[in-house]
Amino acid sequence: MIQVFIAVWIGCLTGLVGYHKIVQMALNIPTDEAAGKKIGTQEYMKRYLMYGLVLVVCQLMELPILAVLVGLMCNKGAILLYALKEKEDFHE
């Protein structure tokens, strides 16, 4: 059971690091469209390489991969819920 707990937390932390990388990329995109697309693609690939590397390392450590994915999705779900809440508050 402790392995599942650790795996979920690894997934949550990986999701937060990925989200931080998205925010940093968005703040630093150049105004030139071609350069912006190039940097966006590079950052996208780096982020998914990081996700893949974390999954491989967790597999090698014999942690439950599904629990890592659940942790990754916790971050995505929190962002979605926050966006829905803000949308409701905006229309009041």
C-alpha positions, -999 to +999 in steps of 0.1 A: +000+000+000+029+024+007+041+019-029+007+032-042+010+062-019+045+070-031+035+064-068+005+088-065+027+115-049+054+111-076+027+115-102+013+146-084+048+162-082+056+154-118+023+170-128+031+201-109+066+203-124+050+199-159+025+226-151+053+250-139+071+243-172+040+252-192+036+285-173+073+294-177+071+286-214+039+307-218+056+337-201+087+335-222+073+328-257+089+353-282+067+375-303+081+361-335+057+334-347+083+311-361+105+313-330+075+309-308+064+277-326+099+263-324+103+270-287+068+257-280+075+224-298+108+220-280+093+226-246+064+203-254+088+175-263+110+181-232+079+179-210+067+147-225+102+132-224+102+141-186+068+124-182+081+093-200+113+092-180+094+094-147+072+065-158+102+044-169+120+051-136+089+042-116+085+010-136+121+001-129+115+008-092+085-015-095+060+011-085+024+008-098+023+028-130-014+033-128-010+050-095+016+074-111-009+082-138-036+088-113-012+113-096-006+130-129-043+133-135-050+148-100-032+180-112-052+181-144-084+175-126-076+203-101-069+227-129-102+217-146-122+222-114-106+255-108-114+267-143-150+256-140-153+274-106-138+306-120-162+304-150-192+302-126-179+331-105-174+351-136-210+348-147-224+359-114 
